[in-house]
């Protein structure tokens, strides 16, 4: 299997794409100001009339930042990369680049099962790709830095977060009335990990 020994190029490319995606998030808000000014709206009305778009921007900024930070932590353990890791990373980037699209839908249309499903589905794709990369790297002698390996806890946490995201997607997309409230499930991740750690200590 072909191998590139230095992952810096992949990390720098990923960082650049993430930066572009974050920038794209704010562009619709800039257009809103221009359009509102032409319509004679006040600055206060711009904010109050477009609260949903502002909220969706802030939410997506937090989501992208969180996934980027986790990606950064995972790649601190990487000493090389394979073609498979590159492909999964590209899928992760695809979800990052796509996120401004459902963000704009969420900000422009009422909250429904469809809009919530598109948004949470994109988050699920991100989480699944990140977990796949973590699982691929963990314990892989060619990919993982032997002096700084990915802990079993990090891998478990990644699987747990993806599992919660899957449940959130199913609830948001298929259960009437829940929509984006389903994403509150993700707040359970650190709580469940602490419970997992305690159970593990008792078992040992």
LOSE-340201 format. One line per field, with one value per atom (N, C-alpha, C): x, y, z; residue in three letters. Coordinates in steps of 0.2 Angstrom, whole numbers, plus 5000, padded with zeros to 4 digits. Each point is the difference from the previous one (the first is absolute). Last residue first. Example, Ala and Ser with C-alpha at 12.3 -4.5 7.8 and 13.67 -1.06 7.14 Angstrom:
// LOSE-340201
u c(5064/5004/4996/5002/4996/5004)
v c(4989/5006/5005/4972/5006/5006)
w c(5035/5001/5003/5000/5000/5000)
code c(SER/SER/SER/ALA/ALA/ALA)
END
This chain:
// LOSE-340201
u c(4936/5007/5002/4978/5001/5007/4994/4997/5001/5007/5004/4997/4988/5006/5005/4980/4998/5006/5002/4999/4998/5003/5006/4999/4981/5004/5006/4987/4997/5004/5007/5002/4997/4993/5007/5003/4978/5000/5008/4997/4996/5001/5007/5005/4997/4985/5006/5005/4978/5001/5006/4992/5003/5001/4990/5007/5003/4977/5002/5008/4986/5002/5003/4991/5007/5002/4977/5004/5007/4985/5000/5004/4993/5007/5001/4979/5004/5007/4977/5006/5005/4977/5000/5007/4994/4997/5001/5016/4995/4997/5017/4994/4995/5021/4998/4993/5012/4999/4996/5008/4994/4998/5019/4993/4995/5021/4998/4993/5011/4997/4998/5011/4993/4997/5022/4995/4993/5017/4998/4995/5010/4995/4997/5018/4993/4995/5022/4996/4994/5013/4997/4997/5011/4994/4997/5020/4994/4994/5020/4998/4994/5009/4997/4997/5014/4993/4996/5023/4996/4993/5015/4998/4996/5008/4995/4998/5018/4994/4994/5022/4998/4993/5021/4993/4997/5027/4995/4993/5026/4994/4994/5022/5001/4994/5000/5000/5002/4986/5006/5001/4985/5000/5007/4995/4997/5002/5007/5003/4997/4993/5007/5003/4975/5003/5007/4984/5003/5003/4984/5001/5003/4993/5006/5002/4979/5005/5007/4981/5000/5006/4995/5003/5001/4989/5007/5004/4976/5004/5007/4986/5001/5004/4995/5005/5001/4983/5006/5006/4978/5001/5007/4991/5002/5002/4992/5006/5003/4978/5006/5007/4981/5001/5006/4992/5004/5002/4985/5007/5004/4978/5003/5007/4986/5003/5003/4990/5005/5003/4982/5006/5005/4980/5003/5006/4987/5004/5003/4985/5006/5005/4980/5004/5006/4983/5004/5005/4994/4996/5004/5000/5003/4995/5001/4998/5003/5014/4994/4998/5020/4995/4994/5020/4998/4995/5007/4997/4998/5011/4993/4997/5023/4996/4992/5016/4999/4996/5005/4995/4999/5018/4994/4994/5023/4997/4993/5013/4997/4997/5015/4992/4996/5024/4999/4992/5008/5001/4998/4999/4995/5001/5016/4994/4995/5020/5000/4994/5002/4999/5000/5006/4993/4998/5023/4996/4993/5013/5001/4996/5001/4996/5000/5015/4994/4994/5023/4999/4993/5007/4999/4999/5005/4994/4998/5022/4994/4993/5020/4998/4995/5019/4993/5000/5016/4999/4993/5005/5007/5001/4980/5002/5007/4987/5002/5003/4990/5006/5003/4979/5006/5006/4979/5001/5007/4992/5003/5001/4991/5006/5003/4978/5004/5007/4985/5000/5005/4995/5004/5001/4985/5007/5005/4977/5002/5007/4990/5000/5003/4995/5006/5001/4981/5006/5006/4979/5001/5006/4995/5002/5001/4991/5007/5003/4977/5005/5007/4984/5000/5004/4997/5004/5000/4987/5007/5004/4977/5003/5007/4988/5001/5003/4995/5006/5001/4981/5006/5007/4978/5001/5007/4992/5003/5002/4992/5004/5003/4986/4996/5004/5009/4994/4997/5019/5002/4994/4998/5004/5001/4989/4996/5004/5012/4997/4995/5010/5005/4997/4983/5005/5005/4987/4999/5006/4995/4998/4999/5007/4992/4999/5022/4997/4992/5014/5001/4996/5000/4996/5001/5013/4993/4995/5023/5000/4992/5005/5001/4999/5000/4994/5000/5019/4995/4994/5016/5003/4995/4996/4998/5003/5005/4993/4998/5023/4998/4993/5012/4998/4997/5009/4994/4997/5020/4994/4994/5021/4999/4994/5007/4998/4998/5009/4994/4997/5023/4995/4993/5016/5000/4995/5005/4995/5000/5015/4993/4995/5023/4998/4993/5009/5000/4997/5006/4994/4998/5021/4995/4993/5019/4999/4995/5004/4998/4999/5010/4993/4997/5023/4997/4992/5015/4999/4996/5008/4993/4998/5021/4999/4993/5009/5003/4998/4988/5003/5002/4994/5000/5004/4988/5004/4999/4998/4996/5004)
v c(4984/4998/5000/5006/4994/4997/5022/4995/4993/5018/5000/4995/5004/4997/4999/5012/4993/4996/5023/4998/4992/5012/4999/4997/5005/4994/4999/5019/4994/4993/5021/5000/4993/5005/4998/4999/5009/4993/4997/5023/4997/4992/5014/5000/4997/5001/4996/5000/5012/4994/4996/5018/5003/4994/4997/5000/5003/4999/4994/5000/5018/5000/4994/5003/5001/5001/4997/4994/5001/5018/4998/4994/5009/5001/4999/4988/5004/5001/4991/5001/5004/4995/5004/5001/4978/5006/5004/4981/5001/5007/4992/4996/5000/5013/4999/4996/5005/5007/4998/4981/5004/5006/4988/4996/5004/5009/5001/4996/4998/5007/5001/4980/5000/5007/4998/4995/5001/5010/5004/4996/4989/5005/5005/4984/4997/5005/5008/4998/4996/5006/5006/4998/4983/5002/5006/4992/4995/5002/5012/5001/4996/4996/5007/5002/4981/4999/5006/5002/4996/4999/5010/5004/4997/4987/5004/5005/4986/4996/5005/5012/4995/4997/5008/5002/4995/5005/4997/5002/5006/5004/4997/4991/5003/5004/4988/4995/5004/5008/5002/4996/4993/5003/5001/4989/5007/5003/4978/5004/5007/4983/5001/5004/4999/4999/5001/5004/4994/4998/5020/4997/4993/5012/5002/4997/4997/4997/5002/5008/4992/4998/5023/4998/4993/5007/5002/4998/4997/4996/5001/5015/4994/4995/5020/5001/4994/4999/5001/5001/5000/4993/5000/5021/4996/4993/5015/5002/4996/4995/4998/5003/5006/4993/4998/5022/4999/4993/5004/5003/4999/4995/4995/5002/5015/4995/4994/5017/5003/4995/4994/5002/5002/4996/4993/5002/5018/4997/4994/5009/5005/4997/4988/5000/5004/4999/4994/5000/5024/4994/4994/5029/4994/4994/5022/4998/4993/5016/4996/4998/5012/5003/4997/4993/5007/5003/4977/5001/5007/4996/4997/5001/5005/5005/4998/4985/5005/5006/4981/4999/5005/5003/5000/4998/5002/5006/5000/4979/5003/5007/4987/5000/5003/4997/5005/5000/4984/5007/5005/4978/5001/5007/4992/5001/5002/4994/5007/5001/4978/5005/5007/4984/5000/5004/4998/5004/5000/4987/5007/5004/4977/5002/5007/4993/5000/5001/4998/5006/5000/4981/5006/5006/4982/4999/5005/4999/5002/5000/5003/4995/5003/5011/4999/4995/5008/4999/4999/5005/5001/4999/5007/4997/5001/5008/4993/4997/5022/5000/4994/5002/5000/5002/5000/4993/5000/5021/4995/4993/5016/5002/4995/4998/4997/5002/5009/4992/4997/5023/4999/4993/5006/5001/4999/4998/4994/5002/5017/4994/4994/5020/5001/4994/5000/4999/5001/5003/4993/4999/5022/4996/4993/5014/5002/4996/4998/4996/5002/5011/4993/4996/5023/4999/4992/5007/5001/4999/4998/4994/5001/5018/4994/4994/5019/5002/4994/4999/4999/5002/5003/4992/4999/5023/4996/4993/5021/4994/4996/5020/4996/4994/5014/4997/4996/5013/4994/4997/5018/4995/4994/5019/4996/4995/5016/4996/4995/5017/4994/4996/5011/5002/4995/5002/4998/5003/5002/5006/4997/4989/5000/5005/4996/5002/5001/4991/5007/5003/4977/5004/5007/4986/5000/5004/4997/5004/5001/4986/5007/5004/4977/5002/5007/4989/5002/5003/4992/5006/5002/4979/5006/5007/4980/5001/5006/4992/5004/5002/4986/5007/5004/4977/5000/5007/4995/4999/5001/4999/5006/5000/4980/5005/5007/4984/4998/5004/5002/5003/4998/4992/5007/5003/4977/5002/5007/4992/4999/5002/5001/5005/4999/4984/5007/5005/4979/5000/5006/4998/5001/4999/4997/5007/5001/4978/5005/5007/4985/4998/5004/5002/5003/4998/4992/5007/5003/4976/5002/5008/4982/5006/5002/4980/5000/5006/4985/5007/5001/4977/5003/5007/4976/5006/5004/4973/5006/5006)
w c(5183/5000/5008/4994/4997/5001/5006/5005/4997/4987/5006/5005/4980/4999/5006/5002/4999/4999/5000/5007/5000/4979/5004/5007/4987/4997/5004/5005/5003/4997/4992/5007/5003/4978/5000/5008/4995/4999/5000/5002/5006/4999/4982/5005/5007/4981/4998/5006/4997/5005/4999/4986/5006/5006/4978/5000/5006/4996/5002/5000/4992/5007/5003/4978/5000/5008/4993/5000/5001/4996/5007/5001/4979/5002/5007/4991/4995/5004/5007/5004/4996/4992/5006/5004/4985/5000/5006/4990/5006/5000/4984/4999/5006/4997/4993/5000/5020/4997/4993/5013/5004/4996/4992/4999/5003/5003/4993/4999/5021/4999/4993/5005/5003/4999/4992/4996/5003/5012/4994/4996/5018/5003/4994/4996/5001/5002/4997/4993/5001/5019/4997/4993/5011/5004/4997/4991/4998/5004/5005/4994/4997/5021/5000/4993/5003/5003/5000/4994/4995/5002/5015/4994/4995/5018/5002/4995/4997/4999/5002/4992/5005/4999/4983/5002/5005/4998/4997/5002/5000/5002/4997/4997/5006/5003/4979/5006/5006/4978/5004/5006/4978/5007/5002/4978/5001/5006/4995/4995/5001/5015/5000/4995/5011/4994/5000/5018/5000/4993/4999/5006/5000/4981/5002/5006/4990/4996/5002/5012/5001/4995/4999/5007/5000/4981/5000/5007/4998/4995/5000/5012/5004/4995/4990/5005/5004/4984/4997/5005/5008/4997/4997/5007/5005/4998/4984/5002/5006/4991/4995/5003/5012/5001/4995/4998/5006/5002/4982/4998/5006/5004/4995/4998/5012/5005/4996/4987/5004/5005/4986/4996/5004/5011/4998/4996/5007/5006/4998/4984/5001/5006/4996/4994/5001/5016/5000/4995/5007/4998/5001/5004/5002/4999/4983/5007/5002/4983/5000/5007/4995/4996/5000/5013/5001/4996/4996/5007/5002/4979/5000/5007/4998/4997/5000/5008/5005/4997/4987/5004/5006/4985/4996/5005/5008/4999/4996/5003/5006/4999/4985/4999/5005/5002/4994/4999/5016/5002/4995/4994/5005/5002/4987/4996/5004/5010/4997/4996/5008/5006/4998/4984/5001/5006/4995/4995/5001/5014/5002/4995/4996/5005/5002/4984/4997/5006/5006/4996/4997/5012/5004/4996/4988/5003/5005/4989/4996/5003/5017/4995/4995/5020/4997/4994/5024/4993/4998/5022/4998/4992/5021/4994/4997/5020/5001/4994/5000/5004/5002/4989/4995/5004/5012/4997/4996/5008/5006/4997/4985/5002/5005/4995/4994/5002/5014/5001/4995/4998/5006/5001/4983/4998/5006/5004/4996/4997/5012/5004/4997/4988/5004/5005/4986/4996/5004/5011/4998/4996/5007/5005/4998/4984/5002/5006/4994/4995/5001/5013/5002/4995/4997/5006/5001/4982/4999/5006/5001/4997/4998/5011/5004/4997/4988/5004/5005/4985/4997/5004/5010/4998/4996/5006/5005/4999/4987/4997/5006/5003/4995/4997/5018/5002/4995/4994/5005/5002/4985/4997/5005/5008/4997/4996/5011/5005/4996/4988/5002/5005/4983/5005/5001/4976/5007/5004/4976/5005/5007/4978/5002/5005/4993/4994/5002/5017/4999/4994/5004/5004/5000/4987/4997/5005/5006/4994/4998/5018/5002/4994/4996/5004/5001/4991/4995/5003/5015/4997/4994/5010/5005/4997/4988/5000/5004/5001/4994/5000/5017/5001/4994/4999/5005/5001/4987/4996/5005/5010/4997/4996/5009/5006/4997/4985/5002/5005/4994/4995/5001/5015/5000/4995/5000/5005/5001/4984/4998/5005/5005/4995/4998/5014/5004/4995/4991/5004/5003/4989/4995/5004/5013/4998/4995/5008/5005/4998/4985/5001/5005/4997/4995/5000/5017/5000/4994/5007/4999/5000/4993/5003/4999/4991/5007/5003/4981/5000/5007/4985/5006/4999/4986/5000/5006/4999/5000/5000)
code c(UNK/UNK/UNK/UNK/UNK/UNK/UNK/UNK/UNK/UNK/UNK/UNK/UNK/UNK/UNK/UNK/UNK/UNK/UNK/UNK/UNK/UNK/UNK/UNK/UNK/UNK/UNK/UNK/UNK/UNK/UNK/UNK/UNK/UNK/UNK/UNK/UNK/UNK/UNK/UNK/UNK/UNK/UNK/UNK/UNK/UNK/UNK/UNK/UNK/UNK/UNK/UNK/UNK/UNK/UNK/UNK/UNK/UNK/UNK/UNK/UNK/UNK/UNK/UNK/UNK/UNK/UNK/UNK/UNK/UNK/UNK/UNK/UNK/UNK/UNK/UNK/UNK/UNK/UNK/UNK/UNK/UNK/UNK/UNK/UNK/UNK/UNK/UNK/UNK/UNK/UNK/UNK/UNK/UNK/UNK/UNK/UNK/UNK/UNK/UNK/UNK/UNK/UNK/UNK/UNK/UNK/UNK/UNK/UNK/UNK/UNK/UNK/UNK/UNK/UNK/UNK/UNK/UNK/UNK/UNK/UNK/UNK/UNK/UNK/UNK/UNK/UNK/UNK/UNK/UNK/UNK/UNK/UNK/UNK/UNK/UNK/UNK/UNK/UNK/UNK/UNK/UNK/UNK/UNK/UNK/UNK/UNK/UNK/UNK/UNK/UNK/UNK/UNK/UNK/UNK/UNK/UNK/UNK/UNK/UNK/UNK/UNK/UNK/UNK/UNK/UNK/UNK/UNK/UNK/UNK/UNK/UNK/UNK/UNK/UNK/UNK/UNK/UNK/UNK/UNK/UNK/UNK/UNK/UNK/UNK/UNK/UNK/UNK/UNK/UNK/UNK/UNK/UNK/UNK/UNK/UNK/UNK/UNK/UNK/UNK/UNK/UNK/UNK/UNK/UNK/UNK/UNK/UNK/UNK/UNK/UNK/UNK/UNK/UNK/UNK/UNK/UNK/UNK/UNK/UNK/UNK/UNK/UNK/UNK/UNK/UNK/UNK/UNK/UNK/UNK/UNK/UNK/UNK/UNK/UNK/UNK/UNK/UNK/UNK/UNK/UNK/UNK/UNK/UNK/UNK/UNK/UNK/UNK/UNK/UNK/UNK/UNK/UNK/UNK/UNK/UNK/UNK/UNK/UNK/UNK/UNK/UNK/UNK/UNK/UNK/UNK/UNK/UNK/UNK/UNK/UNK/UNK/UNK/UNK/UNK/UNK/UNK/UNK/UNK/UNK/UNK/UNK/UNK/UNK/UNK/UNK/UNK/UNK/UNK/UNK/UNK/UNK/UNK/UNK/UNK/UNK/UNK/UNK/UNK/UNK/UNK/UNK/UNK/UNK/UNK/UNK/UNK/UNK/UNK/UNK/UNK/UNK/UNK/UNK/UNK/UNK/UNK/UNK/UNK/UNK/UNK/UNK/UNK/UNK/UNK/UNK/UNK/UNK/UNK/UNK/UNK/UNK/UNK/UNK/UNK/UNK/UNK/UNK/UNK/UNK/UNK/UNK/UNK/UNK/UNK/UNK/UNK/UNK/UNK/UNK/UNK/UNK/UNK/UNK/UNK/UNK/UNK/UNK/UNK/UNK/UNK/UNK/UNK/UNK/UNK/UNK/UNK/UNK/UNK/UNK/UNK/UNK/UNK/UNK/UNK/UNK/UNK/UNK/UNK/UNK/UNK/UNK/UNK/UNK/UNK/UNK/UNK/UNK/UNK/UNK/UNK/UNK/UNK/UNK/UNK/UNK/UNK/UNK/UNK/UNK/UNK/UNK/UNK/UNK/UNK/UNK/UNK/UNK/UNK/UNK/UNK/UNK/UNK/UNK/UNK/UNK/UNK/UNK/UNK/UNK/UNK/UNK/UNK/UNK/UNK/UNK/UNK/UNK/UNK/UNK/UNK/UNK/UNK/UNK/UNK/UNK/UNK/UNK/UNK/UNK/UNK/UNK/UNK/UNK/UNK/UNK/UNK/UNK/UNK/UNK/UNK/UNK/UNK/UNK/UNK/UNK/UNK/UNK/UNK/UNK/UNK/UNK/UNK/UNK/UNK/UNK/UNK/UNK/UNK/UNK/UNK/UNK/UNK/UNK/UNK/UNK/UNK/UNK/UNK/UNK/UNK/UNK/UNK/UNK/UNK/UNK/UNK/UNK/UNK/UNK/UNK/UNK/UNK/UNK/UNK/UNK/UNK/UNK/UNK/UNK/UNK/UNK/UNK/UNK/UNK/UNK/UNK/UNK/UNK/UNK/UNK/UNK/UNK/UNK/UNK/UNK/UNK/UNK/UNK/UNK/UNK/UNK/UNK/UNK/UNK/UNK/UNK/UNK/UNK/UNK/UNK/UNK/UNK/UNK/UNK/UNK/UNK/UNK/UNK/UNK/UNK/UNK/UNK/UNK/UNK/UNK/UNK/UNK/UNK/UNK/UNK/UNK/UNK/UNK/UNK/UNK/UNK/UNK/UNK/UNK/UNK/UNK/UNK/UNK/UNK/UNK/UNK/UNK/UNK/UNK/UNK/UNK/UNK/UNK/UNK/UNK/UNK/UNK/UNK/UNK/UNK/UNK/UNK/UNK/UNK/UNK/UNK/UNK/UNK/UNK/UNK/UNK/UNK/UNK/UNK/UNK/UNK/UNK/UNK/UNK/UNK/UNK/UNK/UNK/UNK/UNK/UNK/UNK/UNK/UNK/UNK/UNK)
END
